[in-house]
Structure formats: structure tokens, C-alpha cells
Amino acid sequence: MRPSGQNTQAVRCLKLYKRVTEATQTTRYGPFLSSLAIEFNVSPRQLRRDVCALQAAGEQFYVEGCRIVRGVK
């Protein structure tokens, strides 16, 4: 049984944001975000902007479905 296109997208997003979360534990993750964005076929600029904005605000975040959610789960 093959997953639907939407489920496949959600799984890819979940993997992407888990890896981004791991990457942001280091201080130099900009180049990594760019390559990760290309790998997952999302905009590198948007991905970097979202993650950097969360970090700059000192926000905690976690993954829910295929979204980044502010707060602590």
C-alpha cells in the first residue's frame, strides 16, 4: 500500500524539520540549511528565514505534522 501524496509530503517535511532542529544546535548551520532545502525541494531562503527568526526570538519550537510550531511540546 503506497502512502498518498499528501502523507508523503508530510513525512518529508517532518524529516526535514527534525534535521533542521538538529542542525540549529550548532552555531554555523547556514550552509547546511541551504543544502538541506535543496535536498527537500523547498526554498532555501524561506527555510533559513523561518529558522533564523525563531532562533533570534529565542523561541523553542517543535514539529507538528508538517509545520514548525512555537513552544515546547
Secondary structure, DSSP 8 states (H G I E B T S, - for coil): ----HHHHHHHHHHHHHHHHHHHTTSS--HHHHHHHHHHTTS-HHHHHHHHHHHHHTT--EEEETTEEEES--
